Amino acid sequence: MAIAETLADKLATDVIRHVEKTGDEDIITIMSQALGDSSQTLQEAFITSVRVQRAAIRANRLLKRRIAEHEARTNGDG
């Protein structure tokens, strides 16, 4: 259901921003439970979106770190 995925993605993005700003990891569980109380479909889409977005964030950070390390090695040789 496209509307559930769209809503879940937006909510997951907002929740992840909150977690990164505050360190409040509990909000993910709280939001998931609140969603599950009224819509299992939205809850599942939210959990999936949080996992996918966080994996992408970790991968992006890893890539940036590797690029920076490579550039530091390359610039150190000159």
ROPAMAR-169583 format. One line per field, with one value per residue (C-alpha): residue number from 0; x negated, y negated, z. Coordinates in Angstrom, 1 decimal. Each point is the difference from the previous one (the first is absolute). Example, Ala and Ser with C-alpha at 12.3 -4.5 7.8 and 13.67 -1.06 7.14 Angstrom:
num: c(0  1)
px: c(-12.3  -1.4)
py: c(4.5  -3.4)
pz: c(7.8  -0.7)
END
This chain:
num: c(0  1  2  3  4  5  6  7  8  9  10  11  12  13  14  15  16  17  18  19  20  21  22  23  24  25  26  27  28  29  30  31  32  33  34  35  36  37  38  39  40  41  42  43  44  45  46  47  48  49  50  51  52  53  54  55  56  57  58  59  60  61  62  63  64  65  66  67  68  69  70  71  72  73  74  75  76  77)
px: c(0.0  -1.8  1.6  -1.2  -3.5  0.0  1.3  -2.4  -3.0  0.8  0.5  -3.1  -2.1  1.4  -0.6  -3.6  -0.7  1.3  -2.2  -3.1  0.7  0.9  -1.3  3.5  0.0  3.2  2.1  -0.3  1.6  2.6  1.0  0.2  2.2  2.3  0.3  0.6  2.9  1.9  -1.6  -2.3  -0.6  -1.3  -2.0  -1.8  -0.7  -1.4  -2.3  -1.2  -0.6  -2.0  -2.2  -0.6  -0.7  -2.3  -1.9  -0.3  -1.3  -2.6  -1.1  -0.3  -2.0  -2.3  -0.5  -0.8  -2.5  -1.7  -0.2  -1.5  -2.6  -0.9  -0.4  -2.1  -2.3  -0.1  -0.7  -2.6  -2.1  -0.3)
py: c(0.0  -3.1  -2.4  2.0  0.1  -3.8  -0.8  2.4  -1.3  -3.6  1.0  2.2  -2.9  -2.3  2.6  0.7  -3.8  -0.1  3.0  -1.5  -3.4  1.3  3.6  1.1  3.5  0.9  -2.2  2.6  2.7  -2.4  -1.2  3.6  1.1  -3.1  0.8  3.7  -0.9  -1.4  1.4  3.0  -0.9  -3.4  1.4  2.5  -2.6  -2.3  2.6  1.0  -3.7  -0.6  3.0  -0.9  -3.7  0.8  2.5  -2.6  -2.6  2.5  0.9  -3.7  -0.8  3.0  -1.1  -3.6  1.3  2.2  -2.8  -2.3  2.7  0.5  -3.7  -0.4  2.8  -1.4  -3.5  1.2  1.5  -3.4)
pz: c(0.0  -1.3  2.5  3.0  -1.4  -0.7  3.4  1.7  -1.9  1.1  3.6  0.0  -1.3  2.7  2.7  -1.2  0.0  3.6  1.0  -1.5  1.6  3.5  0.3  0.9  -1.5  2.0  -2.3  -2.8  2.2  1.4  -3.5  -1.2  2.8  -0.5  -3.7  0.6  2.3  -2.9  -3.2  -0.3  -3.6  0.9  2.8  -2.2  -2.7  2.7  1.5  -3.5  -0.9  3.2  -0.7  -3.6  0.6  2.9  -2.1  -2.8  2.5  1.4  -3.5  -1.0  3.1  -0.7  -3.6  1.0  2.6  -2.6  -2.5  2.7  0.9  -3.6  -0.6  3.1  -1.2  -3.5  1.1  2.5  -2.8  -1.9)
END
